Amino acid sequence: MRKLQPIEIAEGALIADLAVIFQLMAIYIPIVGDFFRMPIFVVFAILVLRRSLYVGIMTMCVTWFMLGVIIGPQYLIAPSLEMMGGLFLGVTMKYHWRHSLLLVGAVSCGAFTLYCLILLFTIVSGTPVDTFVHSLQQLYNGLIFVANTLAVRVGIGHWWQQQIYPVITALATWALTYWWLSFYCVLWVASWFMVLPIYSVTNFLIRLLGYDVRPFPDGKVGWWLERGRRRIVKRAIRRRLAAARKASKQEEQQEEQKVEV
């Protein structure tokens, strides 16, 4: 551990305050509150890019304490993932990791962290692991009931019972037997749908602020996207200028009519 510089303390305190504000907005603002979780990734990634990972970790600890006092430790799972995700993105973008390695690492680490946090809070809350497995069994039974009903309504009930249902039953039996592995696999797959948009937006905003990071996506795909974005911006500017010119001409015509009268 080292002594932090005054500027590092100031920036860390600012980031901690912003993270607390964004988290409170995400909790208490209805419908669109989850939108404010995205800036938490961005501000922690920027802190690592500007300073260091050590400053980011100290800031995360301060944010943990503040959120634990304000909203309670039971609500720290989501902000913990967001802050650690921001630190991870900041480190990987600082050293220009390849997108494939970065995304696989982010998905794997994020899924493993969420996996450990869920099990930890399950144990701390006093809930038996058997209850957790039983809830998964009930969820599976409910999904199978819905699938059976839909198959009968559509008219493929016989095909469903003969071809698909035995395979799904075998997979479900294996998944429930080795639930500790299958649960992580489900979290790993689901994490892709969260990591991709988060990384895309974070990368775009950080590049917009002028930081030297690898653009995502790069190569030909990135070139086409950048070209499309520039065309959209140019068209928007042209339409704005055309509307302004039209409005100015109308004002001039109205003034001329007033003068004639």
GIMO-V579375 format. One record per backbone hydrogen bond with DSSP energy under -1.0 kcal/mol. CO is the residue of the C=O (numbers start at 1). NH is the residue of the N-H. Records with the same first field share a line. If there is no record, write none. Layout:
# GIMO-V579375
CO->NH / NH
This chain:
# GIMO-V579375
5->9
6->10
7->11
8->12
9->13
10->14
11->15
12->16
13->17
14->18
15->19
16->20
17->21
18->22
19->23
20->24
21->25
22->26
23->27
24->28
25->29
30->32
32->35
33->36
34->37
35->38
38->42
39->43
40->44
41->45
42->46
43->47
44->48
45->49
46->50
47->51
52->56
53->57
54->58
55->59
56->60
57->61
58->62
59->63
60->64
61->65
62->66
63->67
64->68
65->69
66->70
67->71 / 72
72->75
73->76
76->80
77->81
78->82
79->83
80->84
81->85
82->86
83->87
84->88
85->89
86->90
87->91
88->92
89->93
90->94
91->95
92->97
98->102
99->103
100->104
101->105
102->106
103->107
104->108
105->109
106->110
107->111
108->112
109->113
110->114
111->115
112->116
113->117
114->118
115->119
116->120
117->121
118->122
119->123
120->124
121->125
122->127
123->126
128->132
129->133
130->134
131->135
132->136
133->137
134->138
135->139
136->140
137->141
138->142
139->143
140->144
141->145
142->146
143->147
144->148
145->149
146->150
147->151
148->152
149->153
150->154
151->155 / 156
156->160
157->161
158->162
159->163
160->165
164->168
165->169
166->170
167->171
168->172
169->173
170->174
171->175
172->176
173->177
174->178
178->181 / 182
179->183
181->185
182->186
183->187
184->188
185->189
186->190
187->191
191->195
192->196
194->198
195->199
196->200
197->201
198->202
199->203
200->204
201->205
202->206
203->207
204->208
205->209
206->211
207->210
211->213
219->223
220->224
221->225
222->226
223->227
224->228
225->229
226->230
227->231
228->232
229->233
230->234
231->235
232->236
233->237
234->238
235->239
236->240
237->241
238->242
239->243
240->244
241->245
242->246
243->247
244->248
245->249
246->250
247->251
248->252
249->253
250->254
251->255
252->256
253->257
254->258
255->259
256->260
257->261
